[in-house]
Amino acid sequence: MMWGIGYSFIPVVLVMLVVASVRILREYERGVVFQLGRFWKVKGPGLIILIPGVQQMVRVDLRTMVMDVPEQDVITRDNVSVKVNAVVYARVIDPQLAIIQVENYTLATSQLAQTTLRAILGKHELDQLLAERDQINQDLQKILDVQTDAWGIKVANVEIKHVDLNETMVRAIAKQAEAERERRAKVIHAEGELQASTKLLEAAHVLARAPQAMQLRYLQTLTAIAGEKSSTIVFPMPIDLIASVLNRLSGPPGGE
């Protein structure tokens, strides 16, 4: 009777051993296998057979991780306090290092991203932070990628999402932008005046070389004045004609 009961448990034990020794890994998963506590090999994807009690496996996901960097208080190089948050895209490229070299590679990468974000942005002025965001993203990605390489992590991209300023700084930036627009308008107006004066000087030189052109210009001016609804008409007199009349009037009396 006892032998019968013992034999009946054998299939159950075998099934339990098979279940405990079989692992199935998806295409994006790898298994870091330890044998008696020592690293053995990285296996997968597909069907994996383990020796129960002797081998243990840790699953590692190779897909890109999206890590949200919480909002950080940053003081820029020109002593402006801002709040910045970002997002980091990273993935495991070496499962062995990701499991052996760091306890929690996801948490470690997130914490490293926070400290690196504060350190890098603190070296830039506010204007650079707002205008050169793409370059700052590249700098952050390169620094994080170098530091996480020992953990088997590849940082593919870093994006700064929001840069929040206090109301005082927003008003100051608005005033600065308005002053810049006024400066550009004055510069454009001055350049226009300079170009107009240059053209007027050229026209004066041309008219000085051709007195007939001056007479035609007088006639055009009279035509333009006559076409307007004005009660006053100014008749331009040539300077040489006025000078001739004055010379005759100031001549000696009784002359021919």
One Martini backbone bead per residue (centre of mass of N, CA, C, O) as a GRO file, in nm:
protein
  256
    1MET     BB    1   0.059   0.061  -0.023
    2MET     BB    2   0.304   0.253   0.013
    3TRP     BB    3   0.420   0.201  -0.266
    4GLY     BB    4   0.179   0.316  -0.422
    5ILE     BB    5   0.196   0.602  -0.313
    6GLY     BB    6   0.489   0.662  -0.400
    7TYR     BB    7   0.443   0.619  -0.708
    8SER     BB    8   0.223   0.848  -0.736
    9PHE     BB    9   0.436   1.092  -0.677
   10ILE     BB   10   0.639   1.090  -0.908
   11PRO     BB   11   0.487   1.241  -1.136
   12VAL     BB   12   0.448   1.501  -0.970
   13VAL     BB   13   0.748   1.566  -0.929
   14LEU     BB   14   0.822   1.579  -1.228
   15VAL     BB   15   0.634   1.810  -1.302
   16MET     BB   16   0.757   2.015  -1.104
   17LEU     BB   17   1.044   2.009  -1.227
   18VAL     BB   18   0.968   2.103  -1.509
   19VAL     BB   19   0.836   2.370  -1.428
   20ALA     BB   20   1.098   2.479  -1.272
   21SER     BB   21   1.296   2.449  -1.547
   22VAL     BB   22   1.102   2.618  -1.723
   23ARG     BB   23   1.155   2.878  -1.973
   24ILE     BB   24   1.002   3.173  -2.133
   25LEU     BB   25   1.126   3.392  -2.379
   26ARG     BB   26   1.106   3.669  -2.528
   27GLU     BB   27   1.238   3.860  -2.775
   28TYR     BB   28   1.290   4.111  -2.549
   29GLU     BB   29   1.434   3.883  -2.378
   30ARG     BB   30   1.660   3.803  -2.104
   31GLY     BB   31   1.876   3.558  -1.934
   32VAL     BB   32   2.036   3.560  -1.624
   33VAL     BB   33   2.255   3.303  -1.534
   34PHE     BB   34   2.292   3.119  -1.229
   35GLN     BB   35   2.552   2.907  -1.078
   36LEU     BB   36   2.585   2.887  -0.760
   37GLY     BB   37   2.602   3.226  -0.777
   38ARG     BB   38   2.728   3.220  -1.058
   39PHE     BB   39   2.800   3.328  -1.350
   40TRP     BB   40   2.721   3.193  -1.671
   41LYS     BB   41   2.472   3.309  -1.871
   42VAL     BB   42   2.311   3.433  -2.160
   43LYS     BB   43   1.967   3.384  -2.237
   44GLY     BB   44   1.798   3.391  -2.534
   45PRO     BB   45   1.531   3.335  -2.675
   46GLY     BB   46   1.284   3.115  -2.548
   47LEU     BB   47   1.374   2.806  -2.443
   48ILE     BB   48   1.448   2.728  -2.095
   49ILE     BB   49   1.681   2.525  -1.907
   50LEU     BB   50   1.680   2.438  -1.565
   51ILE     BB   51   1.837   2.368  -1.260
   52PRO     BB   52   1.706   2.289  -0.984
   53GLY     BB   53   1.885   2.460  -0.723
   54VAL     BB   54   2.133   2.563  -0.922
   55GLN     BB   55   1.961   2.753  -1.108
   56GLN     BB   56   1.927   3.102  -1.191
   57MET     BB   57   1.695   3.364  -1.313
   58VAL     BB   58   1.710   3.686  -1.482
   59ARG     BB   59   1.513   3.920  -1.609
   60VAL     BB   60   1.548   4.114  -1.923
   61ASP     BB   61   1.463   4.417  -2.068
   62LEU     BB   62   1.529   4.555  -2.408
   63ARG     BB   63   1.359   4.782  -2.405
   64THR     BB   64   1.269   5.096  -2.415
   65MET     BB   65   1.302   5.337  -2.173
   66VAL     BB   66   1.079   5.564  -1.994
   67MET     BB   67   1.211   5.842  -1.810
   68ASP     BB   68   1.097   6.051  -1.565
   69VAL     BB   69   1.209   6.362  -1.475
   70PRO     BB   70   1.181   6.538  -1.226
   71GLU     BB   71   1.145   6.830  -1.094
   72GLN     BB   72   1.400   7.084  -1.104
   73ASP     BB   73   1.610   7.289  -0.921
   74VAL     BB   74   1.761   7.563  -1.098
   75ILE     BB   75   2.075   7.742  -1.124
   76THR     BB   76   2.202   7.953  -1.313
   77ARG     BB   77   2.477   8.137  -1.405
   78ASP     BB   78   2.277   8.410  -1.370
   79ASN     BB   79   2.091   8.358  -1.113
   80VAL     BB   80   1.842   8.171  -1.210
   81SER     BB   81   1.536   8.038  -1.114
   82VAL     BB   82   1.439   7.707  -1.213
   83LYS     BB   83   1.210   7.465  -1.362
   84VAL     BB   84   1.302   7.125  -1.453
   85ASN     BB   85   1.211   6.881  -1.700
   86ALA     BB   86   1.244   6.532  -1.813
   87VAL     BB   87   1.340   6.281  -2.065
   88VAL     BB   88   1.443   5.931  -2.082
   89TYR     BB   89   1.611   5.720  -2.326
   90ALA     BB   90   1.653   5.368  -2.258
   91ARG     BB   91   1.872   5.067  -2.276
   92VAL     BB   92   1.962   4.736  -2.282
   93ILE     BB   93   2.286   4.584  -2.397
   94ASP     BB   94   2.389   4.442  -2.109
   95PRO     BB   95   2.267   4.217  -1.893
   96GLN     BB   96   2.503   4.150  -1.709
   97LEU     BB   97   2.570   4.441  -1.610
   98ALA     BB   98   2.278   4.523  -1.517
   99ILE     BB   99   2.285   4.301  -1.278
  100ILE     BB  100   2.583   4.315  -1.147
  101GLN     BB  101   2.668   4.640  -1.128
  102VAL     BB  102   2.357   4.692  -1.044
  103GLU     BB  103   2.074   4.682  -0.864
  104ASN     BB  104   1.905   4.935  -1.017
  105TYR     BB  105   1.906   5.057  -1.329
  106THR     BB  106   1.662   5.245  -1.336
  107LEU     BB  107   1.714   5.413  -1.080
  108ALA     BB  108   2.006   5.495  -1.146
  109THR     BB  109   1.944   5.650  -1.408
  110SER     BB  110   1.746   5.855  -1.287
  111GLN     BB  111   1.937   5.981  -1.074
  112LEU     BB  112   2.158   6.065  -1.275
  113ALA     BB  113   1.977   6.255  -1.443
  114GLN     BB  114   1.921   6.462  -1.221
  115THR     BB  115   2.214   6.551  -1.155
  116THR     BB  116   2.298   6.622  -1.447
  117LEU     BB  117   2.087   6.838  -1.500
  118ARG     BB  118   2.183   7.038  -1.283
  119ALA     BB  119   2.482   7.063  -1.372
  120ILE     BB  120   2.444   7.159  -1.670
  121LEU     BB  121   2.241   7.401  -1.633
  122GLY     BB  122   2.437   7.562  -1.433
  123LYS     BB  123   2.635   7.641  -1.696
  124HIS     BB  124   2.391   7.813  -1.794
  125GLU     BB  125   2.213   8.046  -1.928
  126LEU     BB  126   1.898   8.139  -1.984
  127ASP     BB  127   1.919   8.198  -2.287
  128GLN     BB  128   2.045   7.922  -2.356
  129LEU     BB  129   1.819   7.742  -2.241
  130LEU     BB  130   1.601   7.858  -2.450
  131ALA     BB  131   1.777   7.848  -2.735
  132GLU     BB  132   1.974   7.565  -2.669
  133ARG     BB  133   1.822   7.284  -2.629
  134ASP     BB  134   1.944   7.081  -2.829
  135GLN     BB  135   2.236   7.096  -2.724
  136ILE     BB  136   2.173   7.013  -2.432
  137ASN     BB  137   2.056   6.736  -2.498
  138GLN     BB  138   2.321   6.624  -2.617
  139ASP     BB  139   2.495   6.659  -2.365
  140LEU     BB  140   2.329   6.478  -2.179
  141GLN     BB  141   2.347   6.218  -2.346
  142LYS     BB  142   2.655   6.183  -2.345
  143ILE     BB  143   2.701   6.175  -2.038
  144LEU     BB  144   2.507   5.940  -1.968
  145ASP     BB  145   2.628   5.728  -2.161
  146VAL     BB  146   2.906   5.712  -2.026
  147GLN     BB  147   2.810   5.643  -1.726
  148THR     BB  148   2.619   5.380  -1.823
  149ASP     BB  149   2.815   5.178  -1.961
  150ALA     BB  150   2.893   5.004  -1.701
  151TRP     BB  151   2.570   4.897  -1.696
  152GLY     BB  152   2.458   4.840  -1.994
  153ILE     BB  153   2.364   5.134  -2.089
  154LYS     BB  154   2.161   5.309  -2.336
  155VAL     BB  155   2.147   5.646  -2.420
  156ALA     BB  156   1.951   5.787  -2.673
  157ASN     BB  157   1.776   6.017  -2.512
  158VAL     BB  158   1.723   6.376  -2.432
  159GLU     BB  159   1.442   6.572  -2.294
  160ILE     BB  160   1.331   6.885  -2.252
  161LYS     BB  161   1.016   6.994  -2.156
  162HIS     BB  162   1.034   7.212  -1.906
  163VAL     BB  163   1.047   7.578  -1.838
  164ASP     BB  164   1.005   7.735  -1.532
  165LEU     BB  165   0.892   8.061  -1.447
  166ASN     BB  166   0.858   8.330  -1.287
  167GLU     BB  167   0.680   8.620  -1.310
  168THR     BB  168   0.915   8.819  -1.298
  169MET     BB  169   1.081   8.691  -1.531
  170VAL     BB  170   0.865   8.712  -1.748
  171ARG     BB  171   0.849   9.023  -1.747
  172ALA     BB  172   1.148   9.074  -1.812
  173ILE     BB  173   1.147   8.928  -2.086
  174ALA     BB  174   0.928   9.105  -2.217
  175LYS     BB  175   1.084   9.372  -2.195
  176GLN     BB  176   1.329   9.281  -2.355
  177ALA     BB  177   1.176   9.218  -2.618
  178GLU     BB  178   1.061   9.503  -2.659
  179ALA     BB  179   1.334   9.651  -2.670
  180GLU     BB  180   1.439   9.494  -2.914
  181ARG     BB  181   1.220   9.584  -3.114
  182GLU     BB  182   1.279   9.887  -3.093
  183ARG     BB  183   1.570   9.876  -3.185
  184ARG     BB  184   1.514   9.758  -3.467
  185ALA     BB  185   1.331   9.986  -3.564
  186LYS     BB  186   1.544  10.212  -3.542
  187VAL     BB  187   1.753  10.087  -3.728
  188ILE     BB  188   1.575  10.069  -3.979
  189HIS     BB  189   1.512  10.371  -3.994
  190ALA     BB  190   1.806  10.469  -4.018
  191GLU     BB  191   1.873  10.311  -4.276
  192GLY     BB  192   1.657  10.453  -4.448
  193GLU     BB  193   1.768  10.740  -4.417
  194LEU     BB  194   2.044  10.681  -4.539
  195GLN     BB  195   1.949  10.588  -4.817
  196ALA     BB  196   1.789  10.843  -4.888
  197SER     BB  197   2.026  11.045  -4.868
  198THR     BB  198   2.197  10.914  -5.085
  199LYS     BB  199   1.993  10.948  -5.319
  200LEU     BB  200   1.966  11.256  -5.298
  201LEU     BB  201   2.261  11.318  -5.358
  202GLU     BB  202   2.266  11.192  -5.638
  203ALA     BB  203   2.040  11.367  -5.757
  204ALA     BB  204   2.184  11.640  -5.716
  205HIS     BB  205   2.424  11.580  -5.901
  206VAL     BB  206   2.259  11.540  -6.158
  207LEU     BB  207   2.112  11.818  -6.160
  208ALA     BB  208   2.376  11.991  -6.164
  209ARG     BB  209   2.465  11.880  -6.457
  210ALA     BB  210   2.139  11.941  -6.537
  211PRO     BB  211   1.938  12.209  -6.570
  212GLN     BB  212   1.699  12.091  -6.732
  213ALA     BB  213   1.615  11.888  -6.513
  214MET     BB  214   1.529  12.104  -6.311
  215GLN     BB  215   1.297  12.222  -6.479
  216LEU     BB  216   1.133  11.960  -6.494
  217ARG     BB  217   1.097  11.936  -6.190
  218TYR     BB  218   0.933  12.189  -6.156
  219LEU     BB  219   0.696  12.108  -6.339
  220GLN     BB  220   0.618  11.855  -6.171
  221THR     BB  221   0.555  12.006  -5.913
  222LEU     BB  222   0.328  12.186  -6.027
  223THR     BB  223   0.145  11.954  -6.114
  224ALA     BB  224   0.108  11.834  -5.832
  225ILE     BB  225  -0.012  12.088  -5.697
  226ALA     BB  226  -0.255  12.129  -5.893
  227GLY     BB  227  -0.391  11.845  -5.814
  228GLU     BB  228  -0.441  11.970  -5.550
  229LYS     BB  229  -0.637  12.075  -5.266
  230SER     BB  230  -0.517  12.398  -5.272
  231SER     BB  231  -0.476  12.747  -5.177
  232THR     BB  232  -0.163  12.696  -5.197
  233ILE     BB  233   0.111  12.811  -5.407
  234VAL     BB  234   0.434  12.708  -5.479
  235PHE     BB  235   0.684  12.884  -5.659
  236PRO     BB  236   0.956  12.781  -5.810
  237MET     BB  237   1.277  12.936  -5.827
  238PRO     BB  238   1.545  12.979  -5.982
  239ILE     BB  239   1.850  13.075  -5.872
  240ASP     BB  240   1.972  13.205  -6.132
  241LEU     BB  241   1.734  13.397  -6.184
  242ILE     BB  242   1.747  13.555  -5.921
  243ALA     BB  243   2.040  13.650  -5.952
  244SER     BB  244   1.995  13.812  -6.213
  245VAL     BB  245   1.787  14.012  -6.100
  246LEU     BB  246   1.963  14.125  -5.872
  247ASN     BB  247   2.191  14.236  -6.049
  248ARG     BB  248   2.017  14.439  -6.204
  249LEU     BB  249   1.909  14.599  -5.955
  250SER     BB  250   2.220  14.654  -5.844
  251GLY     BB  251   2.291  14.842  -6.048
  252PRO     BB  252   2.382  15.119  -6.194
  253PRO     BB  253   2.257  15.413  -6.246
  254GLY     BB  254   2.209  15.478  -6.588
  255GLY     BB  255   2.241  15.246  -6.733
  256GLU     BB  256   2.203  15.043  -7.021
   0.00000   0.00000   0.00000
